[in-house]
């Protein structure tokens, strides 16, 4: 589990040397026995004990300074410059560091045409499955890639869309590190992938640079048109920059987008990570899924959720924030008069959440489905001394079960926050829920309004 020490701005501080054998991310000050001492280099950037996606840049100043070419440059400059001059060029070296010039420029890709060419015409056909291997590099996508169009004649079943490898996006400067990156160049707020009627569809080993897109991947179905999306999976996939990373829905509340699997998936730098409002989105599984978001981690308006080894971290809210941050928002659809328009069974297990504001788990649907929380950790990172954060705020009409959860805190200086667990429903069953010493108080009840 990733446990950070708080969401903080980068710190600028000095370094006594550049140690050319030190691993990336380690402190670069002090004396290392048996190694050369380099001249003082001020202005090293570090992001102490913060999850890399929350810090913003995924390439730190440490990594730049430890790069062998930077070390050689500093040594050469030392021979012709004073220590004061060397300090002055340190920040310039960091800010001007660029990815290798040998990287190929992004190439335009008409992925709709590529799928048509390699998979043949859509529809229900004999032996219609195919594998589309994208190859290495960065490819620009200027229009929505459609895998099925919600009719029986346009279904795209049994397609594997595969890159070479997934990877995060560096942000100072911004560039892809994956083996295969698909970069959105379509209209602002558009949808990068539209899936409707594509069973056994698989996205594998690739990164979607979805900055500017409204939705990274939208999965839908239309049962009446024989266009269901059954067993859709994402494995080793990164979606970065979309307003919504993954959206699971249907043309009608009972349309089937079921058995959805996300495994080793990062939904980073998004507004909302995962949004689900299909009543038939059941028996899916999210495992080892990371979300760093500005408004919501997971929003479940319909269907069930099983999230194991998941992570949620709060980014600064940004312009399009939906209000106070919520890691898991268990709510209902747009028609509250229909009792089925709400979440189903929810299980969150062995997961970690770290927030500096907002609430970890909110249930405001008043649904009749239980919520089970097992072995999770909640890191309270509010910075005001004595601040209070809600771990659970529930209106559920069904039981909530908490087993072996840990409530901890992290801020600098220590804020000694309070934690509140509020359930207005019939049963709150808890066993072995542990408050660590840095949390001043764990309150069971809803009597007060949290800050």
Kinemage of the C-alpha trace (Angstrom):
@kinemage 1
@onewidth
@group {chain A} dominant
@subgroup {mainchain}
@vectorlist {calphas} color= white
{ca unk a 1} P 0.000 0.000 0.000
{ca unk a 2} L 1.157 3.503 -0.687
{ca unk a 3} L 1.108 5.577 2.443
{ca unk a 4} L 2.171 9.155 2.049
{ca unk a 5} L 3.020 11.753 4.625
{ca unk a 6} L 0.696 14.360 3.240
{ca unk a 7} L -0.209 16.290 0.138
{ca unk a 8} L 2.384 19.026 0.033
{ca unk a 9} L 3.873 21.393 -2.443
{ca unk a 10} L 7.394 20.639 -3.725
{ca unk a 11} L 10.142 21.786 -1.408
{ca unk a 12} L 13.295 23.535 -2.562
{ca unk a 13} L 16.383 22.917 -0.489
{ca unk a 14} L 20.102 22.480 -0.795
{ca unk a 15} L 22.236 19.450 -1.527
{ca unk a 16} L 25.862 18.984 -0.621
{ca unk a 17} L 26.705 16.666 -3.468
{ca unk a 18} L 25.430 14.692 -6.412
{ca unk a 19} L 26.056 11.021 -5.760
{ca unk a 20} L 26.271 9.303 -9.144
{ca unk a 21} L 25.395 5.872 -7.788
{ca unk a 22} L 22.476 6.914 -5.575
{ca unk a 23} L 19.079 5.460 -6.507
{ca unk a 24} L 16.389 7.747 -7.836
{ca unk a 25} L 14.218 9.300 -5.161
{ca unk a 26} L 16.801 9.092 -2.341
{ca unk a 27} L 18.052 12.141 -0.498
{ca unk a 28} L 21.122 13.729 -2.002
{ca unk a 29} L 22.647 15.529 0.967
{ca unk a 30} L 25.262 14.495 3.456
{ca unk a 31} L 28.419 12.431 3.129
{ca unk a 32} L 28.518 8.982 1.578
{ca unk a 33} L 31.607 7.012 2.655
{ca unk a 34} L 33.985 6.263 -0.183
{ca unk a 35} L 32.290 8.618 -2.670
{ca unk a 36} L 33.366 11.995 -4.057
{ca unk a 37} L 31.871 15.158 -2.696
{ca unk a 38} L 30.574 17.464 -5.428
{ca unk a 39} L 30.134 21.239 -5.044
{ca unk a 40} L 27.001 22.500 -3.357
{ca unk a 41} L 23.977 22.429 -5.651
{ca unk a 42} L 21.055 24.446 -4.369
{ca unk a 43} L 17.533 24.191 -5.670
{ca unk a 44} L 17.066 20.428 -5.719
{ca unk a 45} L 13.372 19.607 -6.033
{ca unk a 46} L 11.943 16.833 -3.920
{ca unk a 47} L 8.464 15.539 -3.136
{ca unk a 48} L 8.969 13.935 0.275
{ca unk a 49} L 6.950 10.812 0.983
{ca unk a 50} L 4.150 11.696 -1.410
{ca unk a 51} L 2.545 9.308 -3.874
{ca unk a 52} L 4.144 10.242 -7.239
{ca unk a 53} L 0.849 10.965 -8.967
{ca unk a 54} L -0.273 13.297 -6.194
{ca unk a 55} L 2.909 15.323 -6.408
{ca unk a 56} L 2.306 16.224 -10.027
{ca unk a 57} L 5.668 15.689 -11.756
{ca unk a 58} L 6.632 12.064 -12.129
{ca unk a 59} L 10.237 12.990 -12.854
{ca unk a 60} L 11.753 14.648 -9.826
{ca unk a 61} L 14.721 16.889 -9.512
{ca unk a 62} L 16.564 14.055 -7.816
{ca unk a 63} L 16.215 11.858 -10.889
{ca unk a 64} L 17.497 14.629 -13.129
{ca unk a 65} L 20.490 15.338 -10.896
{ca unk a 66} L 21.363 11.654 -10.588
{ca unk a 67} L 21.291 11.186 -14.361
{ca unk a 68} L 24.855 10.367 -15.476
{ca unk a 69} L 24.870 13.101 -18.129
{ca unk a 70} L 23.850 15.709 -15.552
{ca unk a 71} L 26.573 14.516 -13.183
{ca unk a 72} L 29.207 14.785 -15.929
{ca unk a 73} L 27.966 18.249 -16.865
{ca unk a 74} L 28.174 19.429 -13.279
{ca unk a 75} L 31.709 18.093 -12.900
{ca unk a 76} L 32.826 19.829 -16.086
{ca unk a 77} L 31.211 23.092 -15.026
{ca unk a 78} L 32.912 22.890 -11.644
{ca unk a 79} L 36.282 23.212 -13.368
{ca unk a 80} L 35.351 26.523 -14.979
{ca unk a 81} L 32.782 28.088 -12.659
{ca unk a 82} L 32.594 29.236 -9.078
{ca unk a 83} L 30.314 27.444 -6.612
{ca unk a 84} L 27.995 30.446 -6.709
{ca unk a 85} L 27.657 30.231 -10.479
{ca unk a 86} L 27.072 26.516 -10.273
{ca unk a 87} L 24.190 27.064 -7.887
{ca unk a 88} L 22.641 29.432 -10.363
{ca unk a 89} L 22.594 26.929 -13.201
{ca unk a 90} L 21.206 24.038 -11.103
{ca unk a 91} L 17.566 25.067 -11.435
{ca unk a 92} L 18.029 25.867 -15.108
{ca unk a 93} L 19.335 22.352 -15.679
{ca unk a 94} L 16.274 20.901 -13.980
{ca unk a 95} L 13.799 23.072 -15.849
{ca unk a 96} L 15.426 22.523 -19.248
{ca unk a 97} L 15.765 18.751 -18.897
{ca unk a 98} L 13.918 17.107 -21.771
{ca unk a 99} L 13.259 13.558 -22.885
{ca unk a 100} L 15.748 12.042 -25.268
{ca unk a 101} L 15.792 13.723 -28.680
{ca unk a 102} L 15.874 10.276 -30.237
{ca unk a 103} L 12.205 9.792 -29.327
{ca unk a 104} L 10.046 9.603 -32.444
{ca unk a 105} L 7.359 12.237 -32.979
{ca unk a 106} L 3.750 11.122 -32.405
{ca unk a 107} L 2.149 9.506 -35.447
{ca unk a 108} L -1.450 9.908 -36.559
{ca unk a 109} L -3.525 6.736 -36.282
{ca unk a 110} L -6.999 6.049 -37.691
{ca unk a 111} L -7.786 3.285 -35.252
{ca unk a 112} L -11.322 2.767 -36.550
{ca unk a 113} L -9.904 1.987 -39.997
{ca unk a 114} L -7.179 -0.197 -38.485
{ca unk a 115} L -9.734 -2.278 -36.584
{ca unk a 116} L -11.913 -2.595 -39.701
{ca unk a 117} L -8.913 -3.752 -41.722
{ca unk a 118} L -7.600 -6.308 -39.238
{ca unk a 119} L -10.904 -7.568 -37.813
{ca unk a 120} L -13.166 -7.403 -40.824
{ca unk a 121} L -16.711 -6.043 -40.903
{ca unk a 122} L -18.673 -5.784 -37.608
{ca unk a 123} L -21.679 -7.873 -36.634
{ca unk a 124} L -22.262 -11.440 -35.461
{ca unk a 125} L -20.014 -13.544 -37.714
{ca unk a 126} L -18.226 -16.877 -37.559
{ca unk a 127} L -14.658 -16.557 -36.240
{ca unk a 128} L -14.907 -12.773 -35.958
{ca unk a 129} L -12.475 -12.373 -33.058
{ca unk a 130} L -9.147 -10.656 -33.643
{ca unk a 131} L -6.067 -9.147 -32.012
{ca unk a 132} L -4.924 -5.643 -32.971
{ca unk a 133} L -1.261 -5.149 -32.058
{ca unk a 134} L -0.498 -1.456 -32.018
{ca unk a 135} L 3.280 -1.568 -31.877
{ca unk a 136} L 5.504 0.873 -30.040
{ca unk a 137} L 5.434 4.644 -29.890
{ca unk a 138} L 2.925 7.447 -29.435
{ca unk a 139} L -0.095 7.627 -31.738
{ca unk a 140} L -2.582 10.498 -31.949
{ca unk a 141} L -6.321 9.799 -32.067
{ca unk a 142} L -8.484 12.589 -33.519
{ca unk a 143} L -11.930 10.944 -33.349
{ca unk a 144} L -13.809 8.569 -31.080
{ca unk a 145} L -12.801 4.934 -31.534
{ca unk a 146} L -16.022 2.910 -31.722
{ca unk a 147} L -16.206 -0.737 -30.771
{ca unk a 148} L -19.842 -1.501 -31.480
{ca unk a 149} L -22.601 1.073 -32.003
{ca unk a 150} L -25.433 -0.413 -29.927
{ca unk a 151} L -26.953 -2.499 -32.752
{ca unk a 152} L -26.755 -6.176 -33.693
{ca unk a 153} L -25.107 -5.327 -37.025
{ca unk a 154} L -22.303 -3.276 -35.453
{ca unk a 155} L -21.202 -5.448 -32.496
{ca unk a 156} L -17.453 -5.960 -32.080
{ca unk a 157} L -17.040 -9.133 -30.071
{ca unk a 158} L -13.807 -10.867 -29.020
{ca unk a 159} L -11.373 -8.082 -29.885
{ca unk a 160} L -8.005 -7.643 -28.148
{ca unk a 161} L -6.478 -4.175 -28.434
{ca unk a 162} L -2.878 -4.553 -27.333
{ca unk a 163} L 0.130 -2.282 -26.963
{ca unk a 164} L 3.706 -3.054 -25.971
{ca unk a 165} L 3.526 -1.834 -22.383
{ca unk a 166} L 1.738 0.673 -20.175
{ca unk a 167} L 3.486 3.522 -18.393
{ca unk a 168} L 2.853 6.764 -16.553
{ca unk a 169} L 3.120 10.234 -18.066
{ca unk a 170} L 5.920 12.434 -16.856
{ca unk a 171} L 4.765 15.993 -16.272
{ca unk a 172} L 7.895 18.195 -16.024
{ca unk a 173} L 7.996 18.273 -19.006
{ca unk a 174} L 4.949 16.213 -19.997
{ca unk a 175} L 5.802 13.168 -22.086
{ca unk a 176} L 4.780 9.492 -22.250
{ca unk a 177} L 6.955 6.725 -20.844
{ca unk a 178} L 4.871 3.749 -22.000
{ca unk a 179} L 5.772 1.372 -24.793
{ca unk a 180} L 2.499 2.341 -26.503
{ca unk a 181} L 0.583 5.589 -25.924
{ca unk a 182} L -2.634 6.703 -27.592
{ca unk a 183} L -2.927 10.484 -27.354
{ca unk a 184} L -6.267 12.268 -27.636
{ca unk a 185} L -6.302 15.039 -30.256
{ca unk a 186} L -10.054 15.114 -30.797
{ca unk a 187} L -12.562 17.744 -29.654
{ca unk a 188} L -12.446 19.048 -26.092
{ca unk a 189} L -14.751 16.994 -23.884
{ca unk a 190} L -15.026 14.158 -26.398
{ca unk a 191} L -15.003 10.413 -25.729
{ca unk a 192} L -11.826 8.574 -26.622
{ca unk a 193} L -13.272 5.009 -26.762
{ca unk a 194} L -16.984 4.237 -27.134
{ca unk a 195} L -17.915 0.601 -26.447
{ca unk a 196} L -21.490 -0.615 -27.011
{ca unk a 197} L -22.029 -4.226 -27.948
{ca unk a 198} L -18.508 -5.603 -27.550
{ca unk a 199} L -18.342 -8.737 -25.429
{ca unk a 200} L -14.961 -10.243 -24.485
{ca unk a 201} L -13.257 -6.998 -25.412
{ca unk a 202} L -9.790 -6.530 -23.912
{ca unk a 203} L -7.580 -3.432 -23.585
{ca unk a 204} L -4.033 -4.468 -22.705
{ca unk a 205} L -0.618 -2.954 -22.081
{ca unk a 206} L -1.141 0.604 -23.206
{ca unk a 207} L -1.522 4.185 -22.009
{ca unk a 208} L -4.305 6.576 -22.976
{ca unk a 209} L -3.130 10.172 -22.804
{ca unk a 210} L -6.675 11.509 -22.538
{ca unk a 211} L -5.959 15.128 -21.602
{ca unk a 212} L -8.855 17.221 -22.897
{ca unk a 213} L -11.218 14.253 -23.276
{ca unk a 214} L -14.472 14.093 -21.351
{ca unk a 215} L -14.316 10.294 -21.039
{ca unk a 216} L -11.430 7.910 -21.551
{ca unk a 217} L -13.416 4.669 -22.073
{ca unk a 218} L -17.219 4.533 -22.082
{ca unk a 219} L -18.816 1.072 -21.899
{ca unk a 220} L -22.507 0.742 -22.736
{ca unk a 221} L -25.094 -1.747 -24.003
{ca unk a 222} L -28.560 -2.051 -25.508
{ca unk a 223} L -30.184 -5.377 -24.651
{ca unk a 224} L -33.207 -4.738 -26.871
{ca unk a 225} L -30.873 -4.405 -29.876
{ca unk a 226} L -28.875 -7.550 -28.959
{ca unk a 227} L -25.842 -5.388 -28.243
{ca unk a 228} L -24.539 -6.341 -24.811
{ca unk a 229} L -21.046 -5.748 -23.455
{ca unk a 230} L -20.152 -8.913 -21.566
{ca unk a 231} L -16.694 -9.564 -20.029
{ca unk a 232} L -14.959 -6.318 -20.946
{ca unk a 233} L -11.518 -6.019 -19.378
{ca unk a 234} L -8.691 -3.541 -18.897
{ca unk a 235} L -5.310 -5.031 -17.941
{ca unk a 236} L -2.094 -3.068 -17.476
{ca unk a 237} L -3.686 0.156 -18.686
{ca unk a 238} L -3.109 3.805 -17.768
{ca unk a 239} L -5.721 6.500 -18.454
{ca unk a 240} L -4.424 9.990 -17.751
{ca unk a 241} L -6.090 13.382 -17.892
{ca unk a 242} L -9.755 12.658 -18.769
{ca unk a 243} L -12.655 14.249 -16.906
{ca unk a 244} L -13.911 10.664 -16.315
{ca unk a 245} L -11.483 7.773 -16.679
{ca unk a 246} L -13.890 4.836 -17.122
{ca unk a 247} L -17.677 5.191 -17.454
{ca unk a 248} L -19.880 2.063 -17.284
{ca unk a 249} L -23.477 2.706 -18.313
{ca unk a 250} L -26.332 1.506 -20.558
{ca unk a 251} L -28.998 2.963 -22.787
{ca unk a 252} L -31.550 1.732 -20.262
{ca unk a 253} L -31.124 0.936 -16.562
{ca unk a 254} L -31.254 -2.856 -17.148
{ca unk a 255} L -28.829 -3.059 -20.086
{ca unk a 256} L -25.998 -5.514 -19.503
{ca unk a 257} L -22.454 -4.292 -19.050
{ca unk a 258} L -21.451 -7.025 -16.657
{ca unk a 259} L -18.379 -9.005 -15.574
{ca unk a 260} L -16.255 -5.893 -16.125
{ca unk a 261} L -12.659 -6.404 -14.941
{ca unk a 262} L -10.016 -3.800 -14.247
{ca unk a 263} L -6.648 -5.199 -13.179
{ca unk a 264} L -3.425 -3.225 -12.729
{ca unk a 265} L -5.063 -0.042 -13.981
{ca unk a 266} L -4.098 3.554 -13.193
{ca unk a 267} L -6.713 6.294 -13.596
{ca unk a 268} L -4.522 9.293 -12.959
{ca unk a 269} L -4.978 13.051 -13.059
{ca unk a 270} L -8.719 12.682 -13.720
{ca unk a 271} L -11.822 14.474 -12.470
{ca unk a 272} L -13.587 11.219 -11.559
{ca unk a 273} L -11.821 7.884 -11.810
{ca unk a 274} L -14.569 5.277 -12.271
{ca unk a 275} L -18.279 6.035 -12.811
{ca unk a 276} L -20.921 3.287 -12.973
{ca unk a 277} L -24.663 3.739 -13.450
{ca unk a 278} L -25.800 0.517 -15.141
{ca unk a 279} L -28.164 -1.583 -13.016
{ca unk a 280} L -26.848 -4.726 -14.676
{ca unk a 281} L -23.222 -3.920 -13.916
{ca unk a 282} L -22.807 -6.858 -11.581
{ca unk a 283} L -20.174 -9.453 -10.645
{ca unk a 284} L -17.414 -7.261 -11.981
{ca unk a 285} L -14.076 -6.940 -10.238
{ca unk a 286} L -11.591 -4.139 -9.791
{ca unk a 287} L -8.212 -5.277 -8.489
{ca unk a 288} L -5.039 -3.245 -8.020
{ca unk a 289} L -6.630 -0.079 -9.386
{ca unk a 290} L -5.124 3.322 -8.653
{ca unk a 291} L -7.100 6.569 -8.842
{ca unk a 292} L -5.715 10.069 -8.387
{ca unk a 293} L -8.589 12.465 -8.965
{ca unk a 294} L -9.791 16.013 -8.385
{ca unk a 295} L -13.408 15.351 -7.383
{ca unk a 296} L -14.305 11.652 -6.991
{ca unk a 297} L -12.460 8.365 -6.901
{ca unk a 298} L -15.322 5.927 -7.570
{ca unk a 299} L -18.984 6.835 -8.160
{ca unk a 300} L -21.472 3.932 -8.076
{ca unk a 301} L -25.024 4.920 -9.004
{ca unk a 302} L -26.169 1.446 -9.996
{ca unk a 303} L -24.886 -2.109 -9.922
{ca unk a 304} L -22.375 -3.698 -7.558
{ca unk a 305} L -18.711 -3.034 -6.834
{ca unk a 306} L -15.883 -5.250 -5.645
{ca unk a 307} L -12.666 -3.255 -5.228
{ca unk a 308} L -9.600 -5.074 -3.890
{ca unk a 309} L -6.182 -3.485 -3.390
{ca unk a 310} L -7.465 -0.190 -4.744
{ca unk a 311} L -5.980 3.238 -4.055
{ca unk a 312} L -7.594 6.693 -4.025
{ca unk a 313} L -5.732 9.969 -3.602
{ca unk a 314} L -7.081 13.511 -3.826
{ca unk a 315} L -5.511 16.007 -6.203
{ca unk a 316} L -6.131 19.762 -5.872
{ca unk a 317} L -9.737 20.430 -6.937
{ca unk a 318} L -9.181 22.418 -10.138
{ca unk a 319} L -11.804 24.400 -12.050
{ca unk a 320} L -14.251 21.532 -12.735
{ca unk a 321} L -14.511 20.207 -9.192
{ca unk a 322} L -17.803 18.620 -8.104
{ca unk a 323} L -17.403 19.991 -4.580
{ca unk a 324} L -15.835 18.333 -1.591
{ca unk a 325} L -13.791 15.260 -2.460
{ca unk a 326} L -15.261 11.753 -2.035
{ca unk a 327} L -13.159 8.624 -2.439
{ca unk a 328} L -16.119 6.206 -2.833
{ca unk a 329} L -19.485 7.823 -3.566
{ca unk a 330} L -22.279 5.245 -3.275
{ca unk a 331} L -25.323 6.991 -4.611
{ca unk a 332} L -28.239 6.634 -7.036
{ca unk a 333} L -29.103 7.485 -10.601
{ca unk a 334} L -30.960 10.462 -11.953
{ca unk a 335} L -34.474 9.145 -11.210
{ca unk a 336} L -34.849 8.895 -7.415
{ca unk a 337} L -38.480 7.763 -7.745
{ca unk a 338} L -37.205 4.395 -8.995
{ca unk a 339} L -35.856 2.383 -6.049
{ca unk a 340} L -33.630 0.257 -8.292
{ca unk a 341} L -31.741 3.390 -9.362
{ca unk a 342} L -29.116 2.936 -6.642
{ca unk a 343} L -25.971 1.011 -5.875
{ca unk a 344} L -26.053 -2.715 -5.037
{ca unk a 345} L -23.638 -4.712 -2.871
{ca unk a 346} L -20.369 -2.925 -2.196
{ca unk a 347} L -17.157 -4.569 -1.003
{ca unk a 348} L -13.922 -2.625 -0.556
{ca unk a 349} L -11.027 -4.735 0.665
{ca unk a 350} L -7.288 -4.258 1.351
{ca unk a 351} L -7.433 -0.768 -0.118
{ca unk a 352} L -5.791 2.514 0.849
{ca unk a 353} L -7.156 6.055 0.700
{ca unk a 354} L -5.396 9.310 1.524
{ca unk a 355} L -7.314 12.583 1.523
{ca unk a 356} L -6.534 16.082 2.691
{ca unk a 357} L -10.197 17.084 2.448
{ca unk a 358} L -13.657 15.579 1.985
{ca unk a 359} L -14.969 12.154 2.972
{ca unk a 360} L -13.659 8.670 2.363
{ca unk a 361} L -16.957 6.772 1.918
{ca unk a 362} L -20.338 8.434 1.364
{ca unk a 363} L -23.639 6.545 0.988
{ca unk a 364} L -26.460 8.981 0.248
{ca unk a 365} L -28.802 6.680 -1.709
{ca unk a 366} L -30.546 5.043 1.250
{ca unk a 367} L -30.156 1.740 -0.585
{ca unk a 368} L -31.054 -1.702 0.784
{ca unk a 369} L -27.722 -3.316 -0.058
{ca unk a 370} L -24.956 -3.965 2.489
{ca unk a 371} L -21.530 -2.335 2.456
{ca unk a 372} L -18.525 -4.419 3.522
{ca unk a 373} L -15.173 -2.837 4.378
{ca unk a 374} L -12.301 -5.221 5.162
{ca unk a 375} L -8.661 -4.483 5.883
{ca unk a 376} L -8.617 -0.939 4.487
{ca unk a 377} L -6.510 1.999 5.625
{ca unk a 378} L -7.707 5.594 5.722
{ca unk a 379} L -5.061 8.322 5.920
{ca unk a 380} L -6.388 11.633 7.274
{ca unk a 381} L -4.226 14.412 5.836
{ca unk a 382} L -6.092 17.568 6.796
{ca unk a 383} L -3.584 20.141 8.002
{ca unk a 384} L -5.525 22.304 10.490
{ca unk a 385} L -4.782 21.271 14.086
{ca unk a 386} L -7.687 19.268 15.505
{ca unk a 387} L -9.444 19.006 12.124
{ca unk a 388} L -12.142 16.373 11.734
{ca unk a 389} L -12.662 14.091 8.729
{ca unk a 390} L -15.435 11.615 7.994
{ca unk a 391} L -14.322 8.092 7.251
{ca unk a 392} L -17.913 6.898 6.668
{ca unk a 393} L -21.051 9.022 6.210
{ca unk a 394} L -23.930 6.679 5.442
{ca unk a 395} L -27.697 6.804 4.965
{ca unk a 396} L -27.835 3.143 3.945
{ca unk a 397} L -30.861 1.128 5.059
{ca unk a 398} L -28.717 -1.999 5.158
{ca unk a 399} L -25.843 -2.989 7.468
{ca unk a 400} L -22.300 -1.723 7.192
{ca unk a 401} L -19.568 -4.169 8.223
{ca unk a 402} L -16.045 -2.959 9.058
{ca unk a 403} L -13.376 -5.575 9.843
{ca unk a 404} L -9.703 -4.881 10.484
{ca unk a 405} L -9.680 -1.345 9.116
{ca unk a 406} L -6.966 1.118 10.176
{ca unk a 407} L -7.456 4.861 10.632
{ca unk a 408} L -4.236 6.844 10.504
{ca unk a 409} L -3.045 10.384 9.882
{ca unk a 410} L -0.233 12.128 8.111
{ca unk a 411} L 0.583 15.811 8.018
{ca unk a 412} L 3.548 18.030 8.693
{ca unk a 413} L 3.445 19.382 11.309
{ca unk a 414} L 1.164 16.776 12.917
{ca unk a 415} L -2.439 17.981 12.974
{ca unk a 416} L -3.738 15.339 15.401
{ca unk a 417} L -7.034 15.044 13.472
{ca unk a 418} L -10.276 13.451 14.589
{ca unk a 419} L -12.060 10.742 12.601
{ca unk a 420} L -15.811 10.206 12.469
{ca unk a 421} L -17.798 7.135 11.409
{ca unk a 422} L -21.474 7.933 10.881
{ca unk a 423} L -24.086 5.350 9.891
{ca unk a 424} L -27.772 6.224 10.149
{ca unk a 425} L -28.963 2.759 9.140
{ca unk a 426} L -29.938 -0.288 11.192
{ca unk a 427} L -26.598 -1.976 11.917
{ca unk a 428} L -22.971 -0.903 12.088
{ca unk a 429} L -20.916 -4.011 12.765
{ca unk a 430} L -17.242 -3.403 13.463
{ca unk a 431} L -14.494 -5.738 14.560
{ca unk a 432} L -10.856 -4.820 15.056
{ca unk a 433} L -11.122 -1.270 13.695
{ca unk a 434} L -7.913 0.361 14.904
{ca unk a 435} L -7.095 4.038 15.468
{ca unk a 436} L -3.391 4.818 15.340
{ca unk a 437} L -1.930 7.203 17.952
{ca unk a 438} L -1.561 10.160 15.572
{ca unk a 439} L -5.370 10.296 15.300
{ca unk a 440} L -6.559 12.124 18.400
{ca unk a 441} L -10.073 10.659 18.502
{ca unk a 442} L -12.330 8.171 16.714
{ca unk a 443} L -15.961 9.187 17.009
{ca unk a 444} L -18.717 6.658 16.404
{ca unk a 445} L -21.867 8.599 15.608
{ca unk a 446} L -23.447 11.391 13.573
{ca unk a 447} L -24.090 14.016 16.226
{ca unk a 448} L -21.795 16.701 14.821
{ca unk a 449} L -21.061 18.076 11.396
{ca unk a 450} L -17.549 17.306 10.231
{ca unk a 451} L -15.293 20.064 9.014
